[in-house]
Amino acid sequence: MAKQNPDDRALADDAPGPRRGVARPTTEAPSAIELRRRQRRERRRRVVMWTSVAAIVVLVAAIGTVSTVIVSSLASSNTAASGGAPAPQPEEPIVFPADEPAAAAGAGPCISVPVLSSFENAEMVANLAAAYNAQPRDINGSCVTVTAARDKSGIAAEAAAAGFPALAADAKPLVWLPDAHTWLSLARANGGEAVVPADAESVATSDIVLAMPEPLAQAIGWDEKPPQWQDVFEAAGDADLWTDLGHSEWGAFKLGKTSPVVATSGEAAMFASFGTAEGSLDEITAESVADESVKDIVREHELATSHYMATPEHFLWHARQAEQTGSAADFLSAVIVDEKSVWDYNRGITSRDGVTRTAGDPPVEKLVPIYPADGFYAADNPAAVLTGDWVDANEAAAAADFVRYAVTAEGQQIVRDSGYRDLNRAPDAGVAEVAKLVADPAGALPLPDQDVVAAVNTAFPEVRKRAQVLFLVDVSGSMDEPISASETKLSAAKDAIALALDHFTAGDNVGLAAFAQAEGGVMVPGAVSPIADIGTSRDAFLAALGGLKSQGDTPLYQAVDTFAAQQAQSWSPDRITAVVVLSDGKNDTPTPTIGVDQMLANLGHLHHGGTPVLVFTLAYGADADVATLQSISSATGAHYYDATDPTKVSAVLGDLVTSF
């Protein structure tokens, strides 16, 4: 465990959570959560005091008075954000070798080397592949062509563990390059030892940071004095923090996290939470992750999460949308992301779906990366040459040659140009300026080993914020259209929802409703499975799902307005309250209902009125009203998903439910 200064130990003595060698009292004592609430009030007092003193120091310095006595006196009596993980010991920098392409390309047909990247590092991998292909290569007499594909890290890990069964042998990757070795560990832990090697060479680094809109970072003082992770979690649970700091217009502190099921930044957020609860980010063990008192603290941390998202790009796209209509602070106060994502955001690159990237003007409110004082994790981007039975000797040699290229001087220049730190942890100067990176921040930590990764993956369903979700399904007549010889839109949607239901566990409240307009303007059938704990209502939900039949017209606006309002009535800060809308068409009602403008206004009122209901929308089929569905999700701070190819509905809905 990292050394604590005396002030840190004073706080730690009062902090909840397991302490080695200390017997727990047998008499009744405040719970860990109650202790956290008491400490939150004290932490808020200290934040306000620090902000006030910072202003005093500036004033005193301006009139030439020595201020160090004031600051050091306060620091000795208050411990917010003190301490920090020790900086890595200096090492001799790596001297990257020059690339050595062949004198002439080998003969065709070329060896094909498919490389599978994550969504986050896809641009870097594509750039490396293009540069490698631009030079002649000869592996045992054959030329080489590298191709790049991408997938979410968690989905790729699941596929790798099973040997990529959905792909033909010639399409399976030879190199898997996720953005962290944790995904290799997870694939191996889930049965992929024959496919995924235990070790892989890192080709780049990106620190996982706390990114904040610059005005917010300045207001709380974290741009100058980085917090510890406990400060971050305390702030996220403090609904009055911004008001206390004179910025009630920013609302509550909103902490964004990606899902640890699919994204490295989400994993890092969970490791930081467990590490904070246990007492040290760099000494998490599988045993401490399983400790119920530790999990209780992590559960409280997770209550501050509005919802999870599949990729950092999803959060940052919403932040940019919020800035265009007001301020990024309307959507988030801080988000846990990789440095590369901060660079993209600050230069005006956004992506609604994590795949299609759009270049626009840079934001007015730039993000500032915050490197917490007690440590932060670094994503190591390992390039694993896979060992599945589809890989022959020549292919393995060609794959290894591509990995070799990635760590040459030429390859590492591409790494830096693509927004990453090289293997000496050096960023490109231009990237660092735009992303506001610290050149060599102290406290970078490696991500945990396989046993901890597996333990946290197992624990996440137990500690995540519980969900209150209504699936709202379009059952208008067009849902009878066939999408294959054996399936209609409705039957495929039923199968997809049944599969997605596996994401939810006991404690999640889930219900089902459907909508069509019958003669006379009546919306039918309405709620068919009441929202209830899925631990006991799963069979009833599935029975109701199986009984859905297509009929009538499409009262999309009425259905969304009605069921979002119903969800708002049972809103709780301890749950992710949401509606998941699946529709294959446009609003079509012979009998008029509510209009689109009024529906969107009502959704906006819920979103800003204290009972926010997230309305996730899924466009199903080529005739879906994409623009309206996008507007619905945007009005509520949720996300739009595209299944306009209806054969992909199961995969898309599976992606969507990682928001819970």
C-alpha positions in Angstrom: 0.0 0.0 0.0 1.2 3.5 -0.8 2.6 5.4 2.2 0.2 7.8 3.9 1.1 11.1 5.5 -0.1 11.7 9.1 -3.1 13.7 8.0 -4.2 10.9 5.6 -4.0 8.4 8.4 -6.1 10.7 10.6 -8.9 10.5 8.0 -8.3 6.8 7.4 -8.9 6.0 11.0 -12.4 7.3 10.6 -13.0 5.9 7.2 -15.1 2.8 6.5 -13.9 -0.3 4.8 -11.6 -3.1 5.9 -8.4 -2.3 7.8 -5.7 -4.9 8.1 -5.2 -6.0 11.7 -8.1 -4.1 13.2 -10.9 -6.0 14.8 -14.4 -4.9 13.9 -16.5 -3.7 16.8 -19.1 -6.0 18.1 -21.4 -3.2 19.3 -23.7 -1.4 16.8 -21.9 1.3 14.9 -22.7 3.6 12.0 -22.7 1.8 8.7 -20.0 2.5 6.1 -22.5 4.3 4.0 -23.6 6.5 6.9 -20.0 7.3 7.7 -19.5 8.3 4.0 -22.4 10.7 4.3 -20.9 12.3 7.3 -17.6 12.7 5.6 -19.2 14.1 2.5 -20.5 17.1 4.5 -17.0 17.7 5.9 -15.4 17.3 2.5 -17.7 19.9 1.0 -16.7 22.3 3.8 -13.0 21.7 2.9 -13.6 22.2 -0.8 -15.3 25.6 -0.2 -12.5 26.5 2.2 -9.8 25.6 -0.3 -11.5 27.6 -3.0 -11.8 30.6 -0.7 -8.2 30.4 0.4 -7.1 30.2 -3.2 -8.7 33.5 -3.9 -7.1 35.0 -0.7 -3.7 33.8 -1.8 -4.0 35.4 -5.2 -5.1 38.7 -3.5 -2.3 38.7 -1.0 0.3 37.8 -3.6 -0.9 40.8 -5.7 0.0 43.2 -2.9 3.3 41.7 -2.2 2.6 39.9 1.0 4.1 36.5 1.7 1.3 33.9 1.5 3.1 30.6 2.1 2.4 30.7 5.8 -1.3 30.9 5.2 -1.3 28.0 2.8 1.0 25.7 4.7 -1.0 26.3 7.9 -4.3 25.3 6.2 -2.6 22.3 4.6 -1.5 21.0 7.9 -5.0 21.0 9.3 -6.9 19.8 6.2 -6.1 16.7 4.2 -8.2 17.0 1.0 -6.2 15.7 -1.9 -3.0 15.1 0.0 -0.7 12.2 -0.6 -0.4 10.4 -3.9 1.1 7.4 -5.4 4.9 7.5 -5.8 6.1 8.4 -9.3 7.8 5.5 -11.3 11.5 5.3 -10.9 13.4 6.9 -13.9 14.5 4.4 -16.5 16.7 4.6 -19.5 14.5 5.7 -22.4 13.9 3.1 -25.1 15.9 3.7 -28.3 13.4 2.7 -31.0 15.0 0.7 -33.9 14.4 1.8 -37.5 12.0 -0.2 -39.6 13.7 -2.7 -42.0 11.3 -3.3 -44.9 12.2 -5.8 -47.5 14.2 -4.8 -50.6 11.2 -5.9 -52.7 7.8 -7.2 -51.8 7.3 -10.9 -51.8 5.2 -12.7 -54.3 1.5 -12.8 -54.3 -1.0 -13.8 -53.2 -0.2 -11.7 -50.2 -0.5 -13.1 -46.6 -3.6 -11.3 -45.2 -3.2 -10.1 -41.6 -6.5 -9.0 -40.1 -6.0 -6.9 -37.0 -8.8 -6.4 -34.5 -8.6 -3.1 -32.6 -10.9 -1.5 -30.0 -13.1 1.4 -30.8 -10.8 3.7 -28.9 -7.5 2.9 -30.7 -9.0 2.1 -34.1 -7.6 5.2 -35.8 -4.1 4.4 -34.5 -4.2 0.8 -35.6 -5.5 1.8 -39.1 -2.7 4.4 -39.4 -0.1 1.7 -38.4 -1.6 -0.7 -40.9 -1.5 1.8 -43.7 2.1 2.8 -43.0 3.2 -0.9 -42.8 1.5 -1.7 -46.1 3.2 1.3 -47.8 6.6 -0.4 -47.6 7.6 -3.7 -49.3 7.3 -6.7 -47.0 8.5 -10.3 -47.6 7.6 -13.1 -45.2 8.9 -16.4 -46.4 8.6 -15.3 -50.0 5.1 -13.8 -49.8 4.0 -10.2 -49.6 1.8 -9.0 -46.7 -1.3 -7.0 -46.4 -2.6 -5.8 -43.1 -6.3 -4.9 -42.7 -7.9 -3.3 -39.7 -11.3 -3.9 -38.1 -12.7 -2.8 -34.7 -15.1 -3.9 -32.0 -15.9 -3.0 -28.4 -13.3 -4.5 -26.2 -15.7 -6.5 -24.0 -17.5 -7.9 -27.1 -14.1 -8.8 -28.7 -13.0 -10.6 -25.5 -16.1 -12.7 -25.5 -15.6 -13.6 -29.2 -11.9 -14.3 -28.6 -12.7 -16.7 -25.7 -14.9 -18.7 -28.0 -12.5 -18.6 -31.0 -14.5 -16.0 -33.0 -17.2 -18.5 -34.0 -19.2 -15.9 -36.0 -16.3 -15.3 -38.5 -15.1 -17.5 -41.3 -11.6 -18.8 -40.9 -10.0 -16.4 -43.4 -11.8 -13.4 -41.7 -10.7 -14.2 -38.1 -8.1 -11.9 -36.7 -4.4 -12.8 -36.5 -3.6 -9.9 -34.2 -5.9 -8.6 -31.5 -5.0 -5.1 -30.2 -7.4 -4.0 -27.5 -6.6 -0.9 -25.6 -5.6 -2.8 -22.4 -4.3 -6.2 -21.5 -7.2 -6.7 -19.1 -9.3 -7.9 -22.1 -6.7 -10.5 -22.9 -6.9 -11.6 -19.3 -10.7 -11.7 -19.4 -10.7 -13.8 -22.6 -8.2 -16.3 -21.2 -10.2 -16.5 -17.9 -13.3 -17.3 -19.9 -11.8 -20.2 -21.8 -9.6 -18.6 -24.5 -6.2 -19.9 -23.4 -5.8 -21.7 -26.7 -6.5 -18.6 -28.7 -5.1 -15.7 -26.6 -1.5 -15.7 -25.4 -0.7 -14.9 -21.8 1.7 -12.1 -22.9 1.6 -9.5 -25.6 3.8 -6.6 -26.5 2.5 -3.1 -25.6 2.7 -0.7 -28.6 1.2 2.5 -27.0 0.0 4.0 -23.8 -3.0 6.3 -22.9 -3.6 7.3 -19.3 -7.2 7.0 -18.0 -8.0 10.4 -16.6 -10.9 12.4 -15.1 -11.8 14.8 -17.8 -13.7 18.0 -16.9 -15.0 21.0 -18.8 -12.4 23.6 -18.0 -14.7 26.1 -16.2 -15.8 23.3 -13.8 -12.3 22.1 -13.1 -11.3 25.7 -12.3 -14.3 26.3 -10.0 -13.5 23.3 -7.9 -9.7 23.8 -8.1 -8.8 20.4 -9.5 -7.0 21.9 -12.5 -4.4 23.2 -10.0 -4.5 20.7 -7.2 -5.6 17.2 -8.4 -8.0 15.4 -6.1 -7.8 11.9 -4.7 -10.3 9.4 -6.1 -12.2 9.6 -2.8 -12.7 13.3 -3.4 -14.1 12.5 -6.9 -16.6 10.0 -5.5 -17.6 12.3 -2.7 -18.2 15.1 -5.2 -20.2 12.9 -7.4 -22.5 12.0 -4.5 -23.0 15.6 -3.4 -26.0 17.1 -5.1 -25.3 20.6 -3.6 -21.6 20.9 -4.5 -21.9 23.3 -7.4 -24.4 25.4 -5.5 -22.0 25.6 -2.6 -19.3 26.8 -5.0 -21.5 29.5 -6.5 -22.6 27.7 -9.6 -26.2 26.5 -9.1 -26.7 26.7 -12.9 -24.5 23.5 -13.3 -27.0 21.4 -11.2 -25.8 18.3 -9.5 -22.3 16.9 -10.0 -22.7 14.5 -12.9 -20.0 11.8 -13.2 -19.9 9.9 -16.5 -18.6 6.4 -16.8 -18.5 3.8 -19.6 -19.7 0.3 -19.0 -16.9 -1.9 -17.5 -18.5 -4.7 -19.5 -17.3 -3.3 -22.8 -14.8 -0.4 -22.3 -11.4 0.0 -20.7 -12.2 3.4 -19.2 -15.2 1.8 -17.5 -13.0 -1.0 -16.2 -10.5 1.6 -14.8 -13.3 3.5 -13.1 -14.4 0.3 -11.3 -10.8 -0.5 -10.4 -10.4 3.0 -8.9 -13.7 2.5 -7.0 -12.6 -0.8 -5.5 -9.1 0.5 -4.9 -10.5 3.5 -3.0 -12.8 1.4 -1.0 -10.0 -1.1 -0.1 -7.4 1.6 0.6 -5.0 1.5 -2.3 -5.3 1.5 -6.1 -2.2 -0.4 -6.7 -2.8 -3.2 -4.2 -6.3 -4.4 -5.1 -6.7 -8.2 -4.6 -9.4 -10.6 -5.7 -10.1 -11.2 -2.0 -10.7 -7.5 -1.3 -13.0 -7.2 -4.3 -15.1 -10.0 -2.8 -15.2 -8.3 0.7 -18.9 -7.3 1.3 -17.8 -4.1 3.2 -15.8 -3.1 0.2 -18.7 -3.8 -2.2 -21.0 -1.7 0.0 -18.7 1.3 -0.5 -18.5 0.7 -4.2 -22.3 0.4 -4.4 -22.6 3.9 -2.9 -20.0 5.2 -5.5 -22.1 3.8 -8.3 -25.3 5.5 -7.1 -23.9 8.8 -8.4 -23.8 7.3 -12.0 -26.6 8.6 -14.2 -26.1 5.7 -16.5 -23.4 3.8 -18.3 -22.4 4.1 -21.9 -20.7 1.7 -24.3 -17.9 4.0 -25.4 -16.3 7.3 -24.3 -17.4 8.8 -27.6 -21.1 8.4 -26.6 -20.6 10.6 -23.5 -18.5 13.2 -25.3 -21.0 13.5 -28.2 -23.7 14.3 -25.7 -21.5 16.8 -24.0 -20.9 18.6 -27.3 -24.6 18.6 -28.0 -25.2 20.1 -24.6 -22.6 22.9 -25.3 -24.3 23.8 -28.5 -27.6 24.5 -26.7 -26.1 25.9 -23.4 -23.2 24.3 -21.6 -21.4 20.9 -21.5 -22.1 21.1 -17.8 -25.8 20.4 -18.6 -24.8 16.9 -19.4 -21.7 16.1 -17.4 -19.4 17.5 -14.7 -16.6 15.0 -15.3 -16.1 11.8 -17.2 -13.5 9.0 -16.8 -11.9 8.6 -20.2 -8.6 8.0 -22.0 -6.3 10.9 -23.0 -6.9 10.1 -26.6 -10.6 10.9 -26.3 -9.8 14.2 -24.6 -7.6 15.1 -27.6 -10.3 14.2 -30.1 -12.9 16.2 -28.2 -10.8 19.3 -27.9 -10.0 19.4 -31.6 -13.7 19.0 -32.6 -13.9 15.3 -33.4 -17.1 13.6 -32.2 -18.8 10.3 -32.9 -22.4 9.6 -32.2 -22.0 5.8 -32.6 -18.3 5.3 -31.9 -17.7 4.4 -35.5 -18.5 7.3 -37.7 -16.3 10.3 -36.8 -17.3 13.9 -37.6 -14.9 16.8 -37.6 -16.2 20.1 -36.6 -15.2 23.3 -34.8 -13.4 22.8 -31.5 -15.6 23.3 -28.5 -15.7 26.5 -26.5 -15.4 24.6 -23.3 -12.3 22.5 -23.6 -11.8 19.4 -21.5 -9.0 19.3 -18.9 -7.5 16.0 -18.0 -7.2 15.5 -14.2 -4.6 13.0 -12.9 -5.8 12.0 -9.4 -3.2 12.3 -6.8 -3.4 8.8 -5.5 -2.9 7.2 -8.9 -4.5 6.6 -12.2 -4.4 3.6 -14.6 -2.6 3.5 -17.9 -4.1 1.6 -20.8 -1.2 -0.4 -22.4 -2.6 -1.3 -25.9 -1.1 -4.8 -26.2 -0.7 -6.4 -29.6 -1.5 -10.1 -29.2 -0.5 -12.5 -32.0 -3.3 -15.0 -31.7 -2.7 -18.8 -31.5 -6.0 -20.2 -32.7 -6.2 -23.2 -35.0 -6.9 -20.9 -38.0 -3.4 -19.3 -37.8 -0.6 -21.1 -39.8 3.1 -20.5 -39.4 3.4 -18.0 -42.3 0.5 -16.0 -40.9 1.9 -16.0 -37.4 5.2 -14.7 -38.8 3.5 -12.0 -40.8 1.5 -11.0 -37.8 4.6 -10.8 -35.6 6.3 -8.6 -38.3 3.4 -6.1 -38.1 3.8 -6.0 -34.3 7.6 -5.5 -34.7 6.9 -2.5 -37.0 4.6 -0.9 -34.4 7.5 -0.6 -31.9 10.0 0.8 -34.4 10.9 4.5 -34.6 8.5 4.9 -37.6 5.7 3.0 -35.8 6.1 5.0 -32.5 5.9 8.2 -34.5 2.6 7.1 -35.8 1.5 6.2 -32.2 2.3 9.7 -31.1 0.7 11.4 -34.1 -2.4 9.3 -33.4 -2.9 10.8 -30.0 -1.1 8.2 -27.8 2.0 8.2 -25.6 4.8 6.1 -27.0 6.5 3.4 -25.0 8.6 6.0 -23.3 5.3 7.6 -22.2 6.1 10.6 -24.4 3.2 12.3 -26.2 3.4 14.4 -29.3 3.9 18.1 -28.4 1.0 19.2 -30.6 -1.3 16.6 -29.1 -0.3 17.5 -25.6 -1.1 21.1 -26.2 -4.6 20.5 -27.6 -5.5 17.9 -25.0 -3.8 19.9 -22.2 -1.9 16.8 -21.2 0.7 16.7 -18.4 3.9 15.7 -20.1 5.0 13.2 -17.4 2.3 12.9 -14.7 3.3 11.1 -11.5 1.2 8.2 -10.4 0.6 6.1 -13.5 -0.4 2.6 -12.5 -0.6 -0.7 -14.5 -4.0 -2.2 -14.7 -4.5 -5.2 -12.4 -3.7 -8.8 -13.1 -6.1 -11.5 -14.4 -7.5 -12.6 -11.0 -8.5 -9.1 -10.1 -9.9 -8.4 -13.5 -12.1 -11.5 -13.3 -13.1 -10.7 -9.7 -14.3 -7.2 -10.7 -16.1 -8.5 -13.7 -17.9 -10.9 -11.5 -18.7 -8.3 -8.9 -20.0 -5.6 -11.3 -23.6 -7.0 -11.6 -23.7 -6.9 -7.8 -22.5 -3.4 -7.3 -23.8 -1.5 -10.3 -26.6 1.0 -9.9 -29.9 -0.9 -10.2 -32.2 -0.2 -13.2 -35.8 0.6 -13.5 -36.4 0.0 -17.2 -39.5 -0.3 -19.4 -39.2 -1.9 -22.8 -41.6 -0.1 -25.1 -42.2 -2.0 -28.4 -43.9 -0.9 -31.6 -46.4 -3.6 -32.6 -48.1 -1.8 -35.5 -49.0 -3.8 -38.6 -45.7 -3.2 -40.3 -43.9 -5.4 -37.7 -45.3 -8.4 -39.5 -43.0 -7.8 -42.4 -40.5 -10.6 -43.0 -36.8 -10.0 -42.6 -35.8 -13.6 -43.5 -37.4 -16.8 -44.6 -38.1 -17.7 -41.0 -38.5 -14.4 -39.1 -40.6 -11.3 -39.1 -39.6 -8.0 -37.6 -41.7 -8.7 -34.5 -40.4 -12.3 -34.0 -36.8 -11.0 -34.3 -37.5 -8.2 -31.9 -39.0 -10.6 -29.4 -35.9 -12.8 -29.6 -33.6 -9.8 -29.2 -35.5 -8.6 -26.1 -35.5 -12.0 -24.5 -31.7 -12.2 -25.0 -31.1 -8.7 -23.7 -33.1 -9.6 -20.6 -30.2 -11.8 -19.5 -28.2 -8.6 -18.7 -30.6 -7.8 -15.8 -30.3 -9.5 -12.5 -32.4 -9.7 -9.2 -32.9 -6.2 -7.9 -33.4 -4.6 -11.4 -37.0 -3.6 -12.0 -38.0 -4.3 -15.6 -41.4 -4.1 -17.4 -42.8 -4.4 -20.9 -45.3 -2.3 -22.8 -46.3 -2.2 -26.5 -48.1 0.3 -28.7 -50.4 0.5 -31.7 -53.5 2.5 -32.4 -56.7 0.6 -32.8 -60.0 2.0 -34.2 -61.3 4.9 -32.3 -57.8 6.2 -31.5 -57.2 3.8 -28.5 -53.6 3.0 -27.8 -53.3 -0.8 -27.4 -52.2 -3.1 -25.8 -50.3 -0.8 -23.4 -48.5 -2.3 -20.4 -48.4 -6.1 -20.6 -45.9 -6.9 -17.9 -45.8 -4.5 -15.0 -42.4 -3.1 -13.9 -41.2 -5.5 -11.2 -38.1 -7.1 -9.8 -36.8 -9.3 -12.7 -35.6 -11.8 -10.1 -39.2 -12.9 -9.6 -41.0 -11.6 -12.7 -38.8 -13.0 -15.5 -41.2 -15.8 -16.5 -44.2 -13.5 -16.5 -42.2 -10.9 -18.6 -41.2 -13.6 -21.2 -44.8 -14.9 -21.4 -46.1 -11.4 -22.1 -43.4 -10.8 -24.6 -44.3 -14.1 -26.4 -47.9 -13.0 -26.6 -47.4 -9.7 -28.5 -49.1 -9.5 -31.8 -49.0 -6.8 -34.5 -52.0 -4.6 -35.2 -53.1 -1.2 -36.2 -51.2 2.1 -36.7 -48.2 3.7 -35.0 -48.9 6.3 -32.1 -45.2 6.8 -31.5 -45.5 10.3 -29.9 -48.3 9.3 -27.7 -46.6 6.1 -26.5 -43.3 7.8 -25.6 -45.1 10.7 -23.9 -47.4 8.4 -21.9 -44.9 5.9 -20.7 -42.0 8.4 -20.0 -44.5 10.3 -17.7 -45.4 7.1 -16.0 -41.7 6.2 -15.4 -41.1 9.7 -13.9 -43.7 9.0 -11.3 -41.6 6.2 -9.8 -38.2 8.0 -10.3 -35.6 7.3 -7.7 -32.0 8.7 -7.4 -30.9 5.2 -6.5 -32.0 3.7 -9.9 -31.3 4.3 -13.6 -34.8 5.1 -14.7 -35.3 4.6 -18.4 -37.6 3.6 -21.3 -36.2 1.6 -24.2 -38.2 2.3 -27.4 -38.0 0.0 -30.4 -39.9 1.3 -33.4 -39.9 0.4 -37.1 -41.8 3.4 -38.5 -43.0 7.0 -38.3 -45.8 8.3 -36.2 -48.9 7.3 -38.1 -52.3 7.9 -36.4 -55.6 8.5 -38.3 -56.9 9.7 -35.0 -54.6 12.7 -33.9 -52.7 12.4 -30.7 -50.0 14.6 -29.1 -47.6 16.4 -31.6 -43.9 15.9 -31.8 -43.0 19.4 -30.5 -45.2 18.9 -27.4 -43.8 15.4 -26.8 -40.2 16.7 -26.9 -41.1 19.6 -24.7 -42.6 17.2 -22.1 -39.5 15.0 -22.2 -37.3 18.1 -21.7 -39.4 19.1 -18.7 -38.9 15.7 -17.1 -35.2 15.8 -17.9 -34.6 19.2 -16.3 -37.4 19.0 -13.7 -36.0 16.7 -11.1 -37.3 13.3 -12.4 -35.2 12.6 -15.4 -36.2 9.6 -17.5 -33.7 8.4 -20.0 -35.5 7.4 -23.3 -33.2 5.2 -25.3 -34.4 4.8 -28.9 -33.7 2.0 -31.4 -34.5 2.6 -35.0 -35.7 -0.8 -36.3 -35.8 -1.3 -40.1 -35.2 1.0 -43.1 -38.6 2.8 -42.6 -37.9 3.9 -39.0 -38.1 7.7 -38.3 -34.5 8.1 -37.5 -34.5 11.9 -37.0 -37.4 11.8 -34.5 -35.9 8.9 -32.6 -32.6 10.7 -32.4 -34.5 13.8 -31.1 -36.3 11.8 -28.5 -33.1 10.3 -27.1 -31.2 13.6 -27.2 -34.0 15.4 -25.3 -33.5 13.0 -22.4 -29.7 12.7 -22.3 -30.0 9.1 -23.5 -28.6 7.5 -26.7 -30.0 6.5 -30.1 -29.1 3.1 -31.6 -29.3 2.1 -35.2 -30.8 -1.3 -36.2 -32.1 0.0 -39.6 -30.6 -3.4 -40.7 -33.2 -5.4 -38.8 -31.1 -8.6 -38.9 -28.7 -6.8 -36.4 -31.3 -6.0 -33.8 -30.0 -8.6 -31.3 -26.5 -7.2 -31.4 -27.7 -3.6 -31.2 -30.1 -4.2 -28.3 -27.3 -6.1 -26.6 -25.1 -3.0 -26.9 -27.9 -0.8 -25.6 -28.5 -2.6 -22.4 -24.9 -2.2 -21.3 -26.2 1.3 -20.4 -27.6 -0.3 -17.3 
